[in-house]
Amino acid sequence: MQRTLDCAGRALDLSRPVVMGILNVTPDSFSDGGRFNEPDAARLQARAMSAEGAEIIDVGGESTRPGAAGVSVEEEIARVVPIIEAIRGGLDAVISVDTSKAEVMRAAVAAGAQMINDVRALREPGALEAAAELGVPVCLMHMQGEPRSMQHAPHYDDVLAEVRDFLIERAAFCERAGIARRQIVLDPGFGFGKTLQHNLWLLRNLSSFTNLDYPLLVGMSRKRMIGDVTGAALDQRLAGSLSLAVQAAQSGAHIFRVHDVRATVDALAMSTATRDVEPC
């Protein structure tokens, strides 16, 4: 598998775990909605996460939590573009835009974004063409249904096979549209149209995705699956988040989308050190 992503001229090394810090600029995201909507607050948070070891900052202007309402193209652009412009200067990290809309992708990349992270895997009108035109890396995520309804009794005959087949199919669509294979990242979409059992089964069998010829991104930070198992409230899920990140790293995941950057960087560093230690 390739070991780098070309992020608008910046090489991102995937030979060891890469942490993606979450920067939501929405009023209603499930963990930090409303905290970083202003450029100054966003700039400070982006720089703090970069200093803690985040190599990607993922800027999102539309919440995709269960039950979330959609926003217009104009509103999403108004949220993300000023933030990308505010954080790009002096930031030692790749800027990713978390969006499904072609117009937002174009506006965000023009403002300085170097990666696209799409929970709908470029299925919205014009998104595939826009991503191919822009030439930056794209992350394709699996989601059953839509955010408003995705957790209303999700069902699979074989969750592992269905998620894997979907991602392989979407990657093939991207390649036929002109997106280079080396610029495609996959994400099984933990918590997006999946029950606790589905999530745990996907994690237990994550090597089914990491043995594909694409980098794998995982996003499990602070998610409901942790609360379902441990009973921990949203702001008490750090230990569970770190455990899931380490398990994913041991199965070969490459990019980790998280809220708690420093703790995740340290946990992954120890996991990598154990993996790479020489016999003595």
C-alpha positions as CSV (number, residue, x, y, z in Angstrom):
1,M,0.0,0.0,0.0
2,Q,1.1,3.6,-0.6
3,R,2.8,5.4,2.3
4,T,2.0,9.0,1.4
5,L,-0.9,11.3,0.5
6,D,-0.2,14.3,-1.8
7,C,-2.1,17.0,0.0
8,A,-1.9,19.9,-2.5
9,G,1.9,19.6,-2.7
10,R,2.4,18.5,0.9
11,A,3.3,14.9,1.5
12,L,1.6,13.3,4.4
13,D,3.5,10.2,5.7
14,L,1.2,7.3,6.5
15,S,4.0,4.9,7.5
16,R,3.0,5.6,11.1
17,P,-0.3,6.7,12.7
18,V,-1.6,10.1,11.7
19,V,-4.0,12.0,14.0
20,M,-6.7,14.2,12.5
21,G,-8.0,16.8,15.0
22,I,-11.7,17.7,14.8
23,L,-12.7,21.3,14.3
24,N,-16.4,21.7,14.1
25,V,-17.7,25.1,13.2
26,T,-21.4,24.3,13.8
27,P,-23.8,25.2,16.5
28,D,-25.0,21.6,17.0
29,S,-22.2,19.1,16.7
30,F,-22.6,16.4,19.3
31,S,-19.4,17.1,21.3
32,D,-18.2,20.7,20.7
33,G,-20.9,22.5,18.8
34,G,-20.7,26.2,19.1
35,R,-17.3,26.4,20.7
36,F,-15.1,27.3,17.6
37,N,-17.5,29.1,15.3
38,E,-15.5,32.4,15.4
39,P,-12.2,32.7,13.5
40,D,-10.1,33.6,16.5
41,A,-11.4,30.7,18.6
42,A,-10.9,28.3,15.6
43,R,-7.4,29.6,15.0
44,L,-6.4,29.0,18.6
45,Q,-7.9,25.5,18.6
46,A,-6.3,24.5,15.3
47,R,-2.9,25.7,16.4
48,A,-3.3,24.0,19.8
49,M,-4.2,20.7,18.1
50,S,-1.3,21.0,15.7
51,A,1.1,21.7,18.6
52,E,-0.3,18.5,20.3
53,G,0.6,16.4,17.3
54,A,-2.4,16.6,14.9
55,E,-1.2,16.4,11.3
56,I,-4.6,17.1,9.9
57,I,-7.3,19.6,11.0
58,D,-10.7,18.5,9.8
59,V,-13.1,21.6,9.5
60,G,-16.8,20.8,9.3
61,G,-19.7,23.2,8.8
62,E,-22.6,20.8,8.9
63,S,-23.3,18.5,11.8
64,T,-23.7,14.8,10.9
65,R,-24.7,13.6,14.4
66,P,-27.8,11.4,14.5
67,G,-30.9,13.5,13.9
68,A,-29.0,16.5,12.7
69,A,-30.7,18.8,10.2
70,G,-29.1,19.8,6.9
71,V,-27.8,23.3,6.1
72,S,-27.8,25.1,2.8
73,V,-24.7,25.4,0.5
74,E,-24.5,29.1,1.2
75,E,-24.6,28.6,5.0
76,E,-22.0,25.9,5.0
77,I,-19.7,28.0,2.8
78,A,-20.2,30.9,5.2
79,R,-19.2,28.7,8.1
80,V,-16.1,27.0,6.8
81,V,-14.4,29.4,4.4
82,P,-13.6,32.1,6.9
83,I,-12.3,29.5,9.3
84,I,-10.1,27.9,6.7
85,E,-8.8,31.3,5.8
86,A,-8.2,32.1,9.4
87,I,-6.3,28.9,10.3
88,R,-4.2,28.3,7.2
89,G,-1.4,30.8,7.9
90,G,1.3,29.4,10.0
91,L,-0.4,26.1,10.6
92,D,1.9,23.1,10.5
93,A,-0.9,20.7,9.5
94,V,-3.0,19.7,6.5
95,I,-6.5,21.3,6.4
96,S,-9.3,18.9,5.6
97,V,-12.9,20.0,4.8
98,D,-15.7,17.7,6.1
99,T,-18.4,18.2,3.5
100,S,-20.6,16.4,0.9
101,K,-21.4,19.3,-1.3
102,A,-19.5,20.1,-4.5
103,E,-19.8,23.8,-4.1
104,V,-18.4,23.7,-0.6
105,M,-15.5,21.5,-1.7
106,R,-14.5,24.0,-4.4
107,A,-14.8,27.0,-2.1
108,A,-12.9,25.3,0.7
109,V,-10.0,24.1,-1.5
110,A,-9.8,27.6,-3.0
111,A,-9.6,29.0,0.6
112,G,-6.7,26.6,1.4
113,A,-8.2,23.1,2.2
114,Q,-5.9,20.3,1.1
115,M,-8.2,17.3,1.6
116,I,-11.9,16.3,1.4
117,N,-13.6,14.2,4.0
118,D,-17.0,13.1,2.8
119,V,-19.4,11.1,4.9
120,R,-21.5,10.4,1.8
121,A,-18.6,9.1,-0.3
122,L,-19.0,11.6,-3.1
123,R,-22.6,10.5,-3.9
124,E,-24.1,14.0,-3.8
125,P,-24.7,15.7,-7.2
126,G,-21.5,17.0,-8.7
127,A,-19.3,15.9,-5.7
128,L,-17.4,13.2,-7.6
129,E,-16.7,15.5,-10.5
130,A,-15.6,18.3,-8.1
131,A,-13.2,16.0,-6.2
132,A,-11.7,14.7,-9.4
133,E,-11.2,18.3,-10.7
134,L,-9.6,19.5,-7.4
135,G,-7.1,16.7,-7.2
136,V,-6.7,16.6,-3.4
137,P,-7.0,13.4,-1.4
138,V,-10.6,12.2,-0.6
139,C,-11.9,10.1,2.2
140,L,-14.9,8.0,1.4
141,M,-17.0,7.0,4.3
142,H,-19.8,4.4,4.6
143,M,-23.1,5.6,6.0
144,Q,-26.4,3.7,5.9
145,G,-29.2,6.2,5.4
146,E,-28.9,9.9,6.2
147,P,-28.0,11.7,9.5
148,R,-31.6,12.5,10.4
149,S,-32.6,8.8,10.3
150,M,-29.5,6.7,10.2
151,Q,-29.9,5.3,13.7
152,H,-33.5,4.3,13.3
153,A,-33.1,0.5,13.3
154,P,-30.1,0.0,11.0
155,H,-30.1,-3.4,9.5
156,Y,-27.5,-5.5,7.5
157,D,-27.5,-9.1,6.4
158,D,-23.7,-9.1,6.7
159,V,-22.4,-5.7,8.0
160,L,-18.7,-6.5,7.3
161,A,-19.3,-7.6,3.7
162,E,-21.7,-4.8,2.9
163,V,-19.6,-2.0,4.2
164,R,-16.5,-3.4,2.6
165,D,-18.2,-3.9,-0.8
166,F,-19.7,-0.4,-0.7
167,L,-16.3,1.2,-0.1
168,I,-14.6,-0.9,-2.8
169,E,-17.3,0.1,-5.2
170,R,-17.1,3.8,-4.4
171,A,-13.3,3.7,-4.7
172,A,-13.7,2.2,-8.2
173,F,-16.2,4.9,-9.2
174,C,-13.6,7.5,-8.0
175,E,-10.8,5.9,-10.1
176,R,-13.0,5.8,-13.2
177,A,-13.8,9.5,-12.7
178,G,-10.1,10.3,-12.7
179,I,-9.2,10.4,-9.0
180,A,-5.8,8.7,-8.5
181,R,-5.9,5.5,-6.4
182,R,-3.1,6.9,-4.3
183,Q,-5.4,9.8,-3.3
184,I,-8.3,7.7,-1.9
185,V,-8.8,7.0,1.8
186,L,-11.6,4.7,3.1
187,D,-13.6,5.0,6.4
188,P,-16.0,2.3,7.6
189,G,-18.2,4.9,9.3
190,F,-18.4,3.8,12.9
191,G,-21.7,5.1,14.3
192,F,-23.2,6.1,11.0
193,G,-26.2,3.8,10.5
194,K,-24.9,1.1,12.7
195,T,-25.8,-0.5,16.1
196,L,-23.4,-1.2,18.9
197,Q,-23.0,-4.8,17.7
198,H,-22.3,-3.6,14.1
199,N,-19.6,-1.2,15.3
200,L,-17.9,-3.8,17.5
201,W,-18.0,-6.4,14.8
202,L,-16.4,-3.9,12.3
203,L,-13.7,-3.1,14.8
204,R,-13.0,-6.7,15.6
205,N,-12.6,-7.4,11.9
206,L,-10.9,-4.1,10.9
207,S,-8.1,-6.0,9.1
208,S,-10.7,-6.8,6.4
209,F,-10.4,-3.1,5.5
210,T,-6.7,-2.5,6.3
211,N,-5.7,-5.2,3.9
212,L,-7.2,-3.3,1.0
213,D,-4.9,-1.2,-1.1
214,Y,-6.1,2.1,0.4
215,P,-5.3,4.0,3.6
216,L,-8.0,3.6,6.3
217,L,-9.4,6.4,8.5
218,V,-11.3,5.6,11.6
219,G,-13.5,8.0,13.7
220,M,-14.7,6.6,17.1
221,S,-13.7,9.5,19.4
222,R,-16.3,10.0,22.2
223,K,-19.0,8.2,20.2
224,R,-22.1,6.6,21.6
225,M,-20.7,3.1,21.3
226,I,-18.4,4.0,24.2
227,G,-21.3,5.1,26.3
228,D,-23.3,2.1,25.4
229,V,-20.6,-0.2,26.7
230,T,-19.2,1.8,29.7
231,G,-22.1,4.0,30.7
232,A,-19.7,7.0,30.4
233,A,-21.2,10.4,29.7
234,L,-20.0,12.3,26.6
235,D,-17.3,14.2,28.5
236,Q,-16.1,11.1,30.3
237,R,-15.2,9.0,27.2
238,L,-11.5,9.6,26.9
239,A,-10.4,6.2,28.1
240,G,-12.8,4.4,25.8
241,S,-11.7,6.6,22.9
242,L,-8.1,5.8,23.5
243,S,-8.8,2.1,23.8
244,L,-10.6,2.0,20.5
245,A,-7.8,4.0,18.7
246,V,-5.1,1.6,19.9
247,Q,-7.2,-1.4,18.8
248,A,-7.7,0.2,15.4
249,A,-3.9,0.9,15.2
250,Q,-3.1,-2.6,16.0
251,S,-5.3,-3.7,13.1
252,G,-3.5,-1.4,10.7
253,A,-5.6,1.8,10.6
254,H,-3.7,4.8,9.3
255,I,-5.6,8.0,10.2
256,F,-7.4,8.7,13.5
257,R,-10.1,11.4,13.6
258,V,-10.3,12.5,17.3
259,H,-11.2,15.3,19.7
260,D,-8.5,14.6,22.3
261,V,-5.3,15.0,20.3
262,R,-2.5,14.9,22.8
263,A,-3.8,11.8,24.6
264,T,-4.4,10.0,21.3
265,V,-0.9,10.9,20.0
266,D,0.7,9.5,23.1
267,A,-1.4,6.3,23.1
268,L,-0.6,5.6,19.4
269,A,3.1,6.3,20.0
270,M,3.2,3.6,22.6
271,S,1.2,1.2,20.4
272,T,3.7,1.9,17.6
273,A,6.7,1.5,19.8
274,T,5.4,-1.9,20.9
275,R,4.8,-3.0,17.3
276,D,8.2,-1.9,16.1
277,V,10.4,-3.0,18.9
278,E,13.4,-5.1,17.9
279,P,14.2,-8.5,19.5
280,C,16.6,-8.3,22.4
